[in-house]
Amino acid sequence: MKKSAPARATAEPCRVVAVGDTIISEQGLVAIIGRDPRYQVCGAAHTFEEANKLVRRHRPDVLLIEPFLENRDAIRWIKDLATEFPRIRILVVSRQSERTYAERALCAGASGYWMKNSSVDELMHAIETVLAGEIYASKTITCLAMRKLAGDRNLPHALDVLSNREMAVLSLIAAQHGQGEIAKQLGISRKTIESHCEHIKAKLGYANAEALKHGARELLGTTAGSPQQSLMAL
């Protein structure tokens, strides 16, 4: 389904805010986008607070965002941004698994999900696609969506049973955070985190807390909830 593209004069460059998970990633996005005269980078950030300030200040045509910042609930952040700024096209730029997060991000209000191991040409294509009012997804995600639509019973469903908040908790467990720290990071009570952990164990079939920790790392990797631990560029 198409979403309404932002109205703008054709002679004016599209205004972009770029948010990376590190300063290196931020500067890389700025360098790539800044080379194209069709776009004007009006702000860049690599922290949650600065990103929110820039979006509110500049109201860009497109927001290139790595939402997995500072151990926050990435999908909730996308949903909040899409709700507050419905005219801004949100393109997720991430190294987090598209198989795990792309569908959730799109359902939350993003217009596309671009993996950082893809090419620069594909990034520019993704930006053009979302600015045209279309949804951008890789061939992998498009194929999975078609298989799901066709009722393919052989698709893996393990993480699909988790809610977005449970996914956020699982990613922080994978990043080796304790329940108290997770509660603080997500702004909810430890009792609520304990409840989420019990639900996750029941849904994924883990017998105890140790099995949950091991399973989380196996499914998502040890840096799933801590992108700032990595200094990888684009």
C-alpha positions in Angstrom: 0.0 0.0 0.0 1.2 3.5 -0.8 1.6 6.1 1.9 1.2 9.8 1.1 4.6 11.3 0.0 5.5 14.7 1.4 4.4 17.6 -0.8 7.3 19.8 -1.9 8.4 22.0 -4.8 10.2 19.8 -7.4 13.1 22.3 -7.6 13.9 22.0 -3.9 16.2 19.3 -2.6 14.5 16.8 -0.2 15.4 17.5 3.4 17.0 14.6 5.3 17.8 13.9 8.9 20.3 11.1 9.4 20.6 9.1 12.7 23.4 6.5 13.1 24.1 4.2 16.0 27.7 5.7 16.3 29.3 8.9 15.3 31.1 7.0 12.5 27.8 5.7 11.2 26.2 9.1 11.4 29.1 10.8 9.5 29.0 8.0 6.9 25.3 8.6 6.2 25.9 12.3 5.9 28.8 11.8 3.5 26.8 9.4 1.3 23.6 11.5 1.1 25.4 14.8 0.9 27.0 13.8 -2.4 23.6 13.8 -4.1 22.3 17.3 -5.0 18.7 16.0 -4.8 19.1 15.9 -1.0 19.9 18.3 1.8 21.1 16.9 5.1 19.6 19.3 7.6 20.7 17.4 10.7 22.5 14.3 11.9 22.8 12.6 15.3 23.8 9.4 17.0 21.9 9.7 20.3 18.2 9.3 21.1 17.7 12.8 22.6 19.5 14.6 19.8 17.7 12.7 17.2 14.3 13.6 18.6 15.3 17.3 18.9 16.5 17.3 15.2 13.3 15.7 13.9 11.1 18.2 15.8 13.3 21.1 14.7 13.6 20.3 11.0 10.5 18.2 10.2 12.5 16.5 7.3 11.0 14.8 4.2 12.8 11.6 5.1 14.3 10.3 8.3 17.2 7.8 7.9 17.3 6.2 11.3 19.1 3.4 13.1 16.5 3.0 15.9 18.5 0.6 18.1 20.0 3.3 20.2 20.9 3.4 23.9 19.1 0.1 24.7 15.7 1.6 24.0 12.7 -0.1 22.5 13.4 0.5 18.8 10.0 -0.5 17.5 8.2 1.6 20.1 10.4 4.6 19.0 9.5 4.1 15.4 5.8 3.9 16.3 6.0 7.1 18.4 7.8 9.0 15.6 5.3 7.8 12.9 2.4 8.8 15.1 3.8 12.3 15.9 5.1 12.9 12.4 2.9 11.1 9.9 4.2 13.0 6.9 7.8 12.1 7.5 9.1 9.1 5.6 11.0 6.8 8.0 13.7 4.6 6.4 15.4 2.3 8.9 19.1 1.9 8.3 20.4 -0.9 10.4 22.7 -3.9 10.8 20.1 -5.7 13.0 18.5 -8.7 11.2 15.8 -7.7 8.8 14.3 -11.2 9.2 13.7 -10.3 12.8 12.8 -6.7 12.7 11.8 -5.5 9.2 8.2 -6.6 9.4 7.8 -5.1 12.9 9.4 -1.8 11.8 7.1 -1.5 8.8 4.0 -2.4 10.9 5.1 0.3 13.4 5.1 3.0 10.7 8.5 2.8 8.9 8.4 3.2 5.1 11.4 0.9 4.6 14.2 -1.2 6.1 17.7 -1.1 4.6 20.4 -3.4 5.9 23.9 -1.8 6.3 25.6 -4.7 4.6 23.8 -3.7 1.4 25.2 -1.3 -1.2 25.2 2.5 -1.4 23.3 2.3 -4.6 20.6 0.2 -2.9 20.4 2.8 -0.1 19.8 5.6 -2.6 17.2 3.4 -4.3 15.5 2.9 -0.9 15.4 6.6 -0.3 13.9 7.3 -3.7 11.3 4.5 -3.1 10.1 5.8 0.2 10.0 9.4 -1.1 7.8 8.3 -4.0 5.3 7.1 -1.4 6.1 3.4 -1.7 7.3 0.8 0.8 11.0 -0.3 0.5 12.0 -3.8 1.4 14.8 -6.1 0.3 14.1 -9.0 -2.0 14.5 -11.3 1.0 11.7 -9.6 3.0 9.5 -9.2 -0.1 9.9 -13.0 -0.8 9.1 -13.9 2.9 6.0 -11.6 2.7 4.8 -13.3 -0.4 5.3 -16.7 1.1 3.4 -15.7 4.2 0.6 -14.3 2.1 0.5 -17.6 0.1 0.1 -19.5 3.4 3.5 -21.2 3.3 3.5 -23.5 6.4 7.3 -24.0 6.2 8.2 -20.5 7.4 10.0 -20.2 10.7 7.7 -18.6 13.3 9.7 -18.7 16.5 10.0 -14.9 17.2 6.7 -14.0 15.5 4.9 -15.1 18.7 6.6 -12.4 20.8 5.1 -8.9 21.2 7.3 -5.9 20.3 7.9 -5.2 23.9 8.9 -8.8 24.5 11.3 -8.5 21.6 12.9 -5.4 23.1 13.4 -7.3 26.4 14.8 -10.4 24.6 17.3 -8.2 22.7 18.5 -6.7 26.0 18.8 -10.1 27.5 20.9 -11.1 24.5 23.1 -8.1 25.2 23.7 -9.5 28.7 21.7 -6.9 30.7 20.1 -7.9 34.0 16.4 -7.5 34.7 17.0 -4.4 36.9 19.0 -2.7 34.1 16.4 -3.6 31.5 13.6 -2.1 33.6 15.6 1.1 33.9 16.4 1.3 30.2 12.8 0.7 29.1 11.3 2.9 31.8 9.1 0.2 33.3 9.1 -1.7 36.6 11.3 -4.8 37.4 8.1 -6.7 38.1 6.9 -6.0 34.6 10.2 -7.2 33.2 9.9 -10.4 35.2 6.5 -10.9 33.8 7.8 -10.4 30.2 10.5 -12.9 30.9 8.1 -15.5 32.0 5.9 -14.9 28.9 9.0 -15.2 26.7 10.1 -18.4 28.3 6.6 -19.9 27.9 6.3 -18.8 24.3 9.7 -20.0 23.2 9.9 -23.1 25.4 12.8 -22.1 27.7 12.8 -24.0 31.0 14.6 -21.4 33.1 16.4 -18.0 33.2 19.7 -19.6 32.1 18.1 -21.2 29.1 16.4 -17.9 28.2 19.8 -16.1 28.3 21.5 -18.7 26.2 18.6 -18.8 23.7 18.5 -15.0 23.4 22.2 -14.9 22.5 21.8 -17.7 20.1 18.8 -16.1 18.3 19.9 -12.4 18.3 23.6 -12.3 19.1 25.4 -10.8 22.1 25.2 -7.2 20.8 21.5 -7.2 19.7 20.6 -4.6 22.3 23.8 -2.7 22.5 24.6 -1.3 19.0 26.9 1.4 20.6 29.3 -1.3 21.6 30.2 -1.6 17.9 32.3 1.0 16.0 31.5 -0.5 12.6 30.8 2.1 10.0 28.3 1.7 7.2 
